[in-house]
């Protein structure tokens, strides 16, 4: 199905990512591109890069497997989600990696991800101060006399 709103000329990468609904706003797309989370045909991209049909885009998001899509249509207009999904096709390897990650998340939480970071609690501080108070010192090794 060919949509009359599709372009026959190259489209900016940030506009296409927004129109294809990978990002909610163009500024979020530009921010992700600036953080080198988007590659086009295996090369780092800039927001103003022109996309063409058959280009391969690699999208990396923190905590998620990378998505690789092939451009099937070009547009600068953000339309409904079903139309946006016709603008690209995700590769089989990307779909497999995403389904494996989804299954791993369903199986349970990774113990390393559940560790709490940040300030110690009151209990932690008390345990540290008790340990420091009763730790051996050089004076104790010499019999307590200086």
N, C-alpha and C positions, 0 to 999 in steps of 0.2 A: 504494500500500500504506500503510494507516494503522497506525501503531504505537500500542499502548495507552499507551506511556510519554510520548507527546507531550502537551504542555500546551495547555489552551485559554485560559490566562491569560498576561499579559505576563511575560517572563523578563528578568532582569538581563543587560546586554550582556556583562560579563566571564564569567558562567556559560555563556552561549550560545557565545561564542568558544571556550571550553574544551571544551564538549560537542561542538561542530562540528569539533574537532580542528585549529583554526588555531594554537593554542598548547598546549604540553605541560602547563603548569600555569596555574591561575587567576592566580597572582601575576605570571607573565610577561604575561598578557593585561592585567592592571591596569597594569603598567609600560609597555606599548606604548600604552595609552590615555592614560596620563599624559604621554607624549612626543608627543601629538597625532598619532599615526600611524593613528588610527582615526576615521572620520567616519560618522555615521549620517544619511542623507538630506541630505547636503551640509553638515552642521553638526558642529562638534567635539563629542565625546561624553565622558561621564563613565562610570566603571565601573558605577554604579548605574542608568544609564538603562534604562528598560523597552523591550524590543524587541517589535515586533508583526509579524504576517505582512505580507509585501510591502515591508518596510523595505529600503532599499538601504544596504549597508555598504561603505565604501572602506577597504581595508587597505594601508598603505604599509610596506614593509620596506626597510632600507638596501641599496642595490646591486641591487634587483629592481624590476621594473615594478609599479605599483599594481594591486591586485586589487579588482574591484568585484563584489559578490555580492548577490543578492536572497534574502531570508529566505523559505523555503517551509514550514518547520516549527519549532516551539519545543519545547525540552526543557531540563531542568536536569541530566539524567543523561548521563554520558559513556559512549557505547556503542561498538560496533565501527565500524571505518572505513566499511564499506558503508552502515551506517545513518546515520552522521554526514554522508556525502555527499548524502543525501536531504534534509537540512535546508536546503540552499541551492542556488542555481543561479548560476553565474558568467556575467556578461554576455559577449556576443560580442566587444565591443571589448576587454575585459580578456583574453579568451582569445587574441585576435589579437596583442595587445601582448606577452603572455608567450611565444607561439610565436616572434615576431620576435626577442625578447631571447635565447631559447634558441638560435636559429639563429646569431645574432651571436656568442654565446659559443662555439658549435661551430666557427665559421669561424676564430677565433683570438683571441688576447688583445689587448686595447687597449694600445698602447704606454705610454700615460700611467699605466695601472694597474700596470705592471710596474716603475715607478721605485721605488727603495729610498729610504726616508726614515729619519731618525734620526741617530745619532752618525756622524761621519766615521770612516773606517777609518784605520789607521796610514799607509797609502799616501797617503790624502787629506790627512792632517795634514802629512806631509812635503812634499807639493806646495804646500800653502798656506804653509808656513814658508819654502820656497825662493822662492816668489813675493814674499813680504814682504821677505825679505832682499835680493833683487836689484832691488827696485822703485826707481824714480827718486825722489829726494827734493829738497827745495828747495835743499839745500846743493850738490847736483850741478849744478843750473841756474846757480848763481852762480860756478862754477868751483872749488868745493870749499873755499873759504875763508870763514871767518865773521868 
